[in-house]
Amino acid sequence: MRPEVRRALVPILPTVDRTRHLTVDQVRRIALAAQGLTRARPEGRVDVRHFRRVVGHTGVVQIDSVNVLARAHYMPFFSRIGAYDQTALDRWLWGSREMFEYWGHEASLLPIETRPLFVHRMNGAAVWRAVERLAEERPGLIEHVYEQVKQRGPITVADLDAQERRSDAWWGWRSEKVALEWLFLKGRLTSAGRPSFSRLYEIPERVHPDVLEEPEVDTDTARKELLTRASRSLGVSTLADLADYYRLRVPVARPLVEELADAGTLERVEVEGWKGGAYLAPDAVLPRRHRGAALLSPFDPLIWFRPRVERLFGFEYRIEIYVPEKDRVYGYYVLPFLLDGELVGRVDLKADRQNQMLIVKAAHREDDQDEARVAVAMADELRRLAGWLDLVDIEVVRKGNLAEALERQM
């Protein structure tokens, strides 16, 4: 957010408790505060304290291999705290042992203190058909792979013994990769880092030994804690929102959410225009207003659950990476643009690192938004983004209803 924007966050007023009714505008501001998007970006040097602050709000950072602009886990930090040293973030994420990698919301980085909350998921993982086939066709391979990591770790799949490599693939993976991923899912292996984005597999006893000594959390208690944490990161949420955040099934989450509401941990509220009930987070805050701008990655926690994006912002958003180019509406890697509490447009971006250029392949504004206002603010944010990525120039392709106005601002 712009550094001059500094506002007090106030607790939800008691009147909300009496009426149990919120407007969409209130919910939007609560949600942005919960995600850390209403705080001013730091003016000085960005350090580990700021990284912790982002994770404190989001609770989870999704990982994805797409690198057309920047890796998915880098962008939520930029959206909230501005330019920072990516190397410093990587050192903290994988070197501090304050975070660990697991299937939280898809492949994710999570605070290490939450690992006990996922042990029930590790223990209860359903056996993949690929693992069954592996056990039938190559008995002993999974344990052999585990022993390889135990003896030689941390290692990547490419580091495994040459004689154990095979070209047969399930899901595009060879046998050793299936074994590694199964051991990772079960919690018998973890990640010690991601050089060049390839996961370094290691036994957890050498990465985060202390947390392994903590007592096991029973399944319902763990799930309720995950739902409570999801609520804090969402602010106001439906049952589906809560379940999606840490990838719980709605039928599993429903009775647990009701227990939390009955106990007063969550508060039942109604939201104008929303079907069904909603839940207010403990310690939620309502900013008096919202000012500022941010480009949001497709994998940002604010927008990764698309039905919620439509309810909160009236903004229809789909990622079109897997859509054939001729059928794409907005582009390949499209980032929604947040301005003063609204999603006002979207921009398809690509980092041409060889030519040190940020390419705006298409730019669109929402139909009810002022073209000049959106173009000026988006241009400012694109310049910040380019500078952070060490890109010297910005090229705007004249595609989309905002492209010409944006080009004039560059």
Secondary structure, 3 states (H helix, E strand, C coil): CCCCCCCCEEECCHHHHHHCEECHHHHHHHHHHHCCCCCCCCCCCCCHHHHHHHHHHHCCEECCCCCCCCCCCCHHHHHHHCCCCHHHHHHHHHHCCCEEEEECCCEEEEEHHHHHHHHHHHHHCCCCHHHHHHHHHCCCHHHHHHHHHHHHCCECHHHCCHHHCCCCEECCEEHHHHHHHHHHHCCCCEECCCHHHCCCEECHHHHCHHHHCCCCCCHHHHHHHHHHHHHHHHCEECHHHHHHHCCCCHHHHHHHHHHHHHCCCCEEEEECCCCCCEEECCCCEEECCCCCEEECCCCCCCCCCHHHHHHHHCCCCCCCCCCCHHHCCCCCCEEEEEECCEEEEEEEEEEECCCCEEEEEEEEECCCCCHHHHHHHHHHHHHHHHHHCCCCEEEECCCCCCHHHHHHHC
